[in-house]
Amino acid sequence: MVGRKIVPGKYEIFFRLKSKSYRLNVFFQEARRIVSAIQQHISWNEFLPRVLGWNAINLYELGLEQDGYYRGYDDKCNPTILNEFATAAFRFGHSLIKPTFKRMDDRYSERVINIQLKCHLILLFTWSNLISG
């Protein structure tokens, strides 16, 4: 490979994404992996500690690895959860939603008209109840 500069380390993926030889589907899958990793990092490193507190994170060993990957995955462990827990988690998550949503214009200034989310959620739950019977 004459003339190709090898970029070592964590930034190599960004240089591979710019390569013209990658097909569009490969580009999409790589971008999807990056976005998923960022979302997981935010959830585990920022959201959970605020909800549970650092004491619970440390007590139940929920913290992220400082380096490398988690190696303790057990494929024999049943990953399903009880419906009651899923319902409680769903309700808890929705209780964190603010009642209004501020809208911004193209200059990032707050618009006067705000969306009242409670009305939208009432319509959503009513519609989902009608569908499910």
Secondary structure as the mmCIF struct_conf table of DSSP 4:
data_model
#
loop_
_struct_conf.conf_type_id
_struct_conf.id
_struct_conf.beg_label_comp_id
_struct_conf.beg_label_asym_id
_struct_conf.beg_label_seq_id
_struct_conf.end_label_comp_id
_struct_conf.end_label_asym_id
_struct_conf.end_label_seq_id
TURN_TY1_P TURN_TY1_P1 VAL A 2 GLY A 3
HELX_LH_PP_P HELX_LH_PP_P1 ARG A 4 ILE A 6
BEND BEND1 GLY A 9 GLY A 9
TURN_TY1_P TURN_TY1_P2 LYS A 10 TYR A 11
HELX_RH_AL_P HELX_RH_AL_P1 GLU A 12 LYS A 18
TURN_TY1_P TURN_TY1_P3 LYS A 20 SER A 21
BEND BEND2 TYR A 22 TYR A 22
HELX_RH_AL_P HELX_RH_AL_P2 LEU A 24 ILE A 42
HELX_RH_PI_P HELX_RH_PI_P1 SER A 43 PHE A 47
HELX_RH_AL_P HELX_RH_AL_P3 LEU A 48 LEU A 52
HELX_RH_AL_P HELX_RH_AL_P4 TRP A 54 LEU A 59
TURN_TY1_P TURN_TY1_P4 TYR A 60 GLU A 61
BEND BEND3 GLY A 63 GLY A 63
HELX_LH_PP_P HELX_LH_PP_P2 LEU A 64 GLU A 65
BEND BEND4 GLN A 66 GLY A 68
TURN_TY1_P TURN_TY1_P5 ASP A 75 LYS A 76
BEND BEND5 CYS A 77 CYS A 77
HELX_RH_AL_P HELX_RH_AL_P5 ASN A 83 SER A 95
TURN_TY1_P TURN_TY1_P6 LEU A 96 LEU A 96
BEND BEND6 ILE A 97 ILE A 97
BEND BEND7 PRO A 99 PRO A 99
STRN STRN1 THR A 100 PHE A 101
STRN STRN2 MET A 104 MET A 104
TURN_TY1_P TURN_TY1_P7 ASP A 106 ARG A 107
BEND BEND8 TYR A 108 TYR A 108
HELX_LH_PP_P HELX_LH_PP_P3 SER A 109 SER A 109
STRN STRN3 GLU A 110 GLU A 110
HELX_LH_PP_P HELX_LH_PP_P4 ARG A 111 ARG A 111
BEND BEND9 VAL A 112 VAL A 112
STRN STRN4 ILE A 115 GLN A 116
HELX_RH_AL_P HELX_RH_AL_P6 LEU A 117 SER A 132
#
